[in-house]
Amino acid sequence: MRVGGTPANFIMEDEKPGSTPGITIRAATPERLIELCVGAFAEEGVAVQQEDFVKVFFLMHQWFMTSEELVQAFIDLYQSSDETVSCDHPGCRHLPSCHDCQVQHYKRKICQAVRYWITNYPMHFDLNGHVTAAVQSLGGLLQAEGNSQLKELLDLSTVPSYEWMRSMSVRNTGSKHSRKVSLVFNHLEPEELASQLTYLEYKAFRRIHFVDFKNYAMTASLKDQPKLERSIALFNGLSQWVQCMVLCKTTPQQRADVIVKFINVSKHLRVLQNFNTLMAIVGGLSHSALARLSKTISCLPSESQKILMEFTELLSSNNNFSNYRKVYHACTGFKIPILGVHLKDLISLHTALPDRAEGGLLNFRKMAQLSSILRELTRLQGHDSVPVDANMDLVNTLRLSLDLHYTEDEIYELSQAREPRESLSSPTTPTKPVVFADWVAGVSPPDSNTINKHVHDMVEAVFKNYDHDRDGFISHGEFEAIAGNFPFIDSFCVLDADQDGMISKVEMKTYFIRANCHALRNSFKHAFHETTYFRPTFCIHCTGLLWGLIKQGWKCKDCGINAHKHCKDLVVMECRSKGSTKRTESLSNGAGMPEMTLSAKRKISQRQKRASPSHLQEQSAQTEDVIHRMSCSSRCQPHREVTLVDGEFYEEQSLLYERLLKAEEDREKLMEENSMLRSRLEIANEQIMTLKSHIGVIRQNTIAFILEQMDALHMQRDTEV
């Protein structure tokens, strides 16, 4: 029949404990693996005892060769089968009509292998036109030989469309959604919110291709992998949105109510077996920015605290997420895994085992072990529909809400404004919760085209559901209703750029695109290097003096800011080039403007690190009544001098500078008054302590005097007796 492989290109071993069941091949050349794959097929299909090997081969072939190369290898085997396959019938011409010809039997096995590939992995053919063309060329060879029966095995007409895997956003046109659902967070039922978040999560997860998983396992980087990055950005955005929706409330009871609602959402996510979204929400609720809110937590019902603790334990990273893995493997049907956990497994396995074994052979044992992880991920992507009813208007609103990016320091700063620290021992920087996976860090915001599409869809949904008179404008009352989905959104007068009392579609789109563009273009990465300073220099983060004889601190090569060693990783100020920095300094110290004091400069620089994104800083400042009144007056004051540039309003530099100086002067006065009051309080406390000590002495002396008198009286009575 066919000459088998030699030990030089093929290694087999007995199945060992711990290895993949049904796989006895340890290493081989790719050519030999293809031959073994063809040999595993009988006349009518794959042999049962070889099916595990065939599944692993077709699933993992993209790890070591492209699909085009695999099709071409099958074509080469088909064309060379006349020379490589021996036929026992003398004088056989190897025609399709020769039913006992072993060459024809081998050709049929090749076609059976390709048919198995098409049937079980159709996405390889729909997503790659070159692979489809190669299969069609193989069909042309069969047609030229008059082998129409084998050509039917290569029929590609039944391959479904996977167009949704090419695009970053898909509208479910087949969804029959007739009921009206509010788009406002306060009016949404937890079950409805869990369903829409599950729909978003599954659509993002389903678009991730095998090649994306492979590239991430090999590089541990999200570079040039937009689909995987989009899924992770959705995770991060949801976790931040949870924190912001809680912190935008002003009272502890209001914040506790929002937390309870998200806990109820988590309960429905657990029922839907959506573990990835569940981890994002529980991670947001257990983040230090919320965990430190003792007054808020005290308002939580004991039952809600118990449920949150159970979910935190379920998703804990202890023992390599053992609790999650146990529960996940017990689930059946539709489920969404914690993507970060399984991606970590891929990276660990890829790092532990080499791709090549001795003699340069392909390590097929590694392919078999990787397939157990990738088979589960790709199997879950095969569900044709999500078991939820998607409301696309709500989905579009949620998409934009989750695309608003904030830094952890900005969110933690607002947390401190809501409930200030009561002890100096409290942490000054945010700490990540234990349920957060390391893979969520460093994800950039979505690209501008994606944001523009999300903004357009959200605005259309808002006007469709809240523009009741269909005049193309949103009134103040309608705006307050929908603004509940966007924490820290600016006031009505900011979105109403032309100040006509109504918000148009153009004004709303301009606002959200501008807000997202600020997040897109901000860069907080600084190129720090150790520097020796020859004059007093202050840290941009803590405003403290950089002490020492040499190499007192760290300086950014790009923007020139300075920081302590322990402060440089905490700097959240945008990194600007030295040219723009000098221009800013010249504007600040230019002619016609008063000279600022060193103290004022230090305090202004300390506030600059909290200036991005601007809308978060403005809303954080509103937690203080005085700053809130100043912010509203500066936004709505009709007679201020402004300049219109590229459709955006900018206040004159001189007015901004004067208001900044005035604010700094007012703040210095308040600080002086506060210091004076504090010193008076300390003096009063000392006087109180002195008075208390005097009272104690007087009380002690009084008691002693009374006892002495009583003793004297008793002695007098005894004497008289």
Residue pairs with C-beta under 8 A, 6 or more apart in sequence:
1 85
1 86
1 102
1 106
2 35
2 39
2 84
2 85
2 86
2 106
3 84
4 10
5 28
5 32
5 35
5 36
8 359
9 28
9 29
9 31
9 32
9 361
10 25
10 28
10 29
10 32
10 36
10 361
11 25
11 26
11 27
11 28
11 357
11 361
12 24
12 25
12 26
13 24
13 26
14 24
15 21
15 22
15 23
15 24
19 365
19 368
20 52
20 56
20 365
20 368
20 369
20 371
20 372
21 52
22 49
22 51
22 52
22 53
23 52
23 53
23 56
23 364
23 365
23 368
25 33
25 36
25 53
25 364
25 365
26 357
26 363
26 364
26 365
27 357
27 358
27 359
27 361
27 362
27 363
27 364
27 365
28 36
28 361
28 362
28 364
29 361
29 362
30 64
30 65
30 73
30 362
31 73
33 57
33 362
33 364
34 70
34 73
34 74
34 77
35 77
36 53
36 57
37 53
37 54
37 57
37 58
37 113
38 74
38 77
38 106
38 109
38 110
38 113
39 109
40 46
40 47
40 50
40 51
40 53
40 54
40 113
41 47
41 54
41 109
41 112
41 113
41 116
42 109
42 112
43 105
43 108
43 109
43 112
44 112
45 112
45 116
46 54
46 112
46 116
54 113
54 116
55 120
55 371
55 375
56 364
56 367
56 368
56 371
57 367
58 116
58 117
58 120
58 121
59 121
59 210
59 371
59 374
59 375
59 378
60 367
60 368
60 370
60 371
60 374
61 67
61 70
62 124
62 210
62 211
62 214
63 214
63 355
63 367
63 370
64 355
64 362
64 367
67 124
67 128
67 131
68 128
68 130
68 131
68 134
71 114
71 131
71 134
71 135
71 138
72 134
74 110
74 113
74 114
74 138
75 134
75 137
75 138
75 141
77 84
77 110
78 107
78 110
78 138
78 141
79 141
81 103
81 106
81 107
81 110
82 94
82 103
85 102
85 103
85 106
86 102
87 94
87 101
87 102
87 103
88 102
89 98
89 100
89 101
89 102
92 98
92 101
92 103
94 101
94 103
94 104
95 101
95 104
96 104
96 145
96 146
96 147
96 149
96 150
98 104
107 147
107 150
108 150
111 142
111 150
111 153
111 154
112 153
114 135
114 138
114 153
114 154
115 153
115 154
117 124
118 125
118 135
118 154
118 155
118 156
118 159
122 158
122 159
122 160
122 162
123 162
123 165
123 209
124 131
125 131
125 132
125 135
125 156
125 159
126 132
126 159
126 160
126 161
126 162
127 162
127 165
127 166
127 209
132 156
135 154
135 156
136 154
136 156
138 154
139 151
139 154
142 148
142 150
142 151
142 154
143 151
164 170
164 203
164 206
164 207
165 206
165 207
165 209
167 207
168 207
168 226
168 227
168 230
168 450
169 203
169 399
169 450
169 453
169 454
170 203
171 392
172 199
172 390
172 392
175 389
175 390
175 392
177 389
177 390
177 391
177 392
180 465
181 188
181 192
181 391
181 393
181 394
182 188
183 393
183 394
183 397
183 461
183 462
183 465
183 466
183 482
183 485
184 481
184 482
184 484
184 485
185 193
185 245
185 484
185 485
186 484
188 394
190 261
190 264
190 265
190 267
190 268
191 268
192 391
192 394
193 265
194 265
194 266
194 268
194 269
194 272
194 274
194 277
195 268
195 272
195 388
195 389
195 390
196 388
196 390
196 391
196 394
196 395
196 398
197 238
197 265
197 269
197 274
197 277
197 398
198 269
198 272
198 274
198 277
198 336
198 386
198 388
199 386
199 388
199 390
199 395
200 234
200 395
200 398
200 399
200 402
201 234
201 274
201 276
201 277
201 336
202 274
202 336
202 383
202 386
203 386
204 227
204 230
204 231
204 234
205 231
205 276
205 336
205 339
205 380
205 381
206 381
206 383
207 227
207 230
207 231
208 227
208 228
208 231
208 377
208 381
209 227
210 374
210 378
212 225
212 227
212 228
213 228
213 343
213 346
213 374
213 377
215 224
215 225
216 222
216 225
216 228
216 343
216 346
216 347
217 343
217 346
217 347
217 349
217 350
217 370
218 350
220 347
222 228
222 229
222 232
222 442
222 443
226 447
229 443
229 444
230 446
230 450
231 339
232 339
232 340
232 439
232 440
232 443
233 403
233 443
233 444
233 445
233 446
234 402
235 276
235 277
235 279
235 280
235 339
235 340
235 440
236 280
236 405
236 440
236 443
237 402
237 403
237 404
237 405
238 277
238 280
238 281
238 284
238 402
239 280
239 281
239 283
239 284
239 287
239 436
239 440
240 284
240 404
240 405
240 406
240 411
241 284
241 401
241 402
241 404
241 487
242 262
242 280
242 281
242 284
242 285
243 284
243 287
243 289
243 290
243 411
244 404
244 406
244 411
244 487
244 488
245 258
245 262
245 487
246 255
246 258
246 259
246 262
246 285
246 290
246 296
247 255
247 289
247 290
247 411
247 414
247 415
247 418
247 487
248 487
248 488
248 619
249 255
249 257
249 258
250 418
250 623
252 293
252 295
252 296
252 298
252 299
252 419
253 299
255 293
255 296
255 299
255 418
256 296
256 297
256 299
256 300
259 285
259 290
259 296
259 300
259 304
259 308
260 300
260 301
260 304
262 281
262 284
262 285
263 285
263 304
263 307
263 308
263 311
265 281
266 278
266 281
266 282
266 307
266 308
266 311
267 307
269 275
269 277
269 278
269 281
270 278
270 311
272 334
272 387
272 388
273 331
273 333
273 334
273 335
273 336
274 335
274 336
275 315
275 324
275 328
275 335
275 336
275 337
275 338
276 336
276 337
276 338
276 339
277 336
278 311
278 315
279 315
279 338
279 435
279 437
282 308
282 311
282 312
282 315
282 435
283 315
283 433
283 435
283 436
284 290
285 308
286 308
286 312
286 433
286 434
286 435
287 411
287 430
287 432
287 433
287 436
288 412
288 427
288 430
288 431
288 432
288 433
289 408
289 411
289 412
289 414
289 415
289 430
290 296
290 415
291 297
291 433
292 415
292 419
292 426
292 427
293 415
293 418
293 419
294 419
295 419
296 418
296 419
297 305
312 433
312 434
312 435
313 323
314 323
314 324
314 327
315 321
315 323
315 324
315 338
315 435
316 323
316 324
316 434
316 435
317 434
317 435
317 437
318 434
321 338
321 341
324 338
324 341
325 341
328 335
328 337
328 338
334 383
334 386
334 387
335 380
336 380
337 376
337 377
337 380
338 437
340 437
340 438
340 439
340 440
341 437
342 373
342 376
342 377
343 439
344 437
344 438
344 439
345 373
346 370
346 373
346 374
349 366
349 369
349 370
349 373
350 366
350 370
353 363
353 365
353 366
353 369
354 363
354 366
355 362
355 363
355 366
356 362
356 363
357 363
357 365
392 457
392 461
393 461
393 464
393 465
394 461
396 454
396 457
396 458
396 460
396 461
397 458
397 461
397 462
397 482
397 485
398 485
399 454
399 457
399 458
400 451
400 454
400 455
400 457
400 458
400 486
400 512
401 485
401 486
403 445
403 446
403 450
403 451
403 454
403 516
404 486
404 515
404 516
404 519
405 445
405 519
405 613
406 519
406 613
406 616
407 524
407 572
408 430
408 432
409 429
409 430
409 570
409 572
410 572
410 610
410 613
410 616
410 617
410 620
411 430
412 429
412 430
413 610
413 620
414 616
414 619
414 620
414 623
417 620
417 623
417 624
418 623
429 570
445 451
445 516
445 519
445 520
446 454
447 520
448 516
448 517
448 520
451 513
451 516
451 517
451 520
452 513
455 509
455 512
455 513
455 516
456 509
458 512
459 505
459 508
459 509
459 512
462 474
462 482
462 508
463 472
463 474
463 505
466 474
466 478
466 481
466 482
467 473
467 474
467 478
468 478
472 504
472 505
473 502
473 503
473 504
474 482
474 502
474 503
474 504
474 508
475 501
475 502
476 492
476 501
479 492
479 495
479 503
480 492
483 489
487 619
488 615
488 616
488 618
488 619
488 620
489 615
489 619
490 511
490 615
490 618
490 619
490 635
491 632
491 635
491 636
492 503
493 499
493 632
493 635
493 636
494 511
494 635
495 503
495 507
495 508
495 511
496 502
496 503
496 507
497 507
497 510
497 511
497 649
498 507
499 638
510 647
510 648
514 648
515 613
515 615
518 612
518 613
518 614
518 615
519 613
522 574
522 612
522 613
523 574
523 575
524 571
524 572
524 573
524 574
524 575
524 612
525 575
526 556
526 558
526 559
526 561
526 568
526 571
526 575
527 556
527 557
527 558
527 575
528 554
528 555
528 556
528 557
528 563
528 568
529 554
529 555
529 557
530 551
530 553
530 554
531 551
531 552
531 553
531 554
531 555
531 562
532 550
532 551
532 552
533 546
533 552
533 553
533 562
536 545
537 545
537 546
537 552
537 553
537 562
538 544
538 545
538 546
538 562
538 602
538 605
539 545
539 546
539 553
539 562
539 563
539 564
539 567
540 561
540 562
540 563
540 567
540 571
540 573
540 605
540 606
540 609
541 563
541 564
541 567
541 568
541 570
541 571
541 606
541 609
542 564
542 567
543 602
543 603
543 605
543 606
544 564
546 552
546 553
546 562
546 564
553 562
553 563
553 564
553 565
554 562
554 563
554 564
554 565
554 568
555 561
555 562
556 562
556 575
558 575
558 576
558 577
558 578
559 575
559 576
559 577
559 578
559 581
560 578
560 581
561 571
561 573
563 571
571 609
572 609
572 610
572 612
573 608
573 609
573 611
573 612
574 611
574 612
576 584
587 653
587 657
588 596
588 657
589 595
589 596
592 654
593 654
593 657
594 661
596 604
596 661
596 664
599 668
600 661
600 664
600 668
603 664
603 667
604 660
604 664
610 617
610 620
611 617
618 631
621 627
621 628
621 631
622 628
622 631
630 663
634 640
634 651
634 659
640 651
640 655
641 651
641 652
641 655
642 649
642 650
642 651
642 652
643 649
643 650
643 651
643 652
644 650
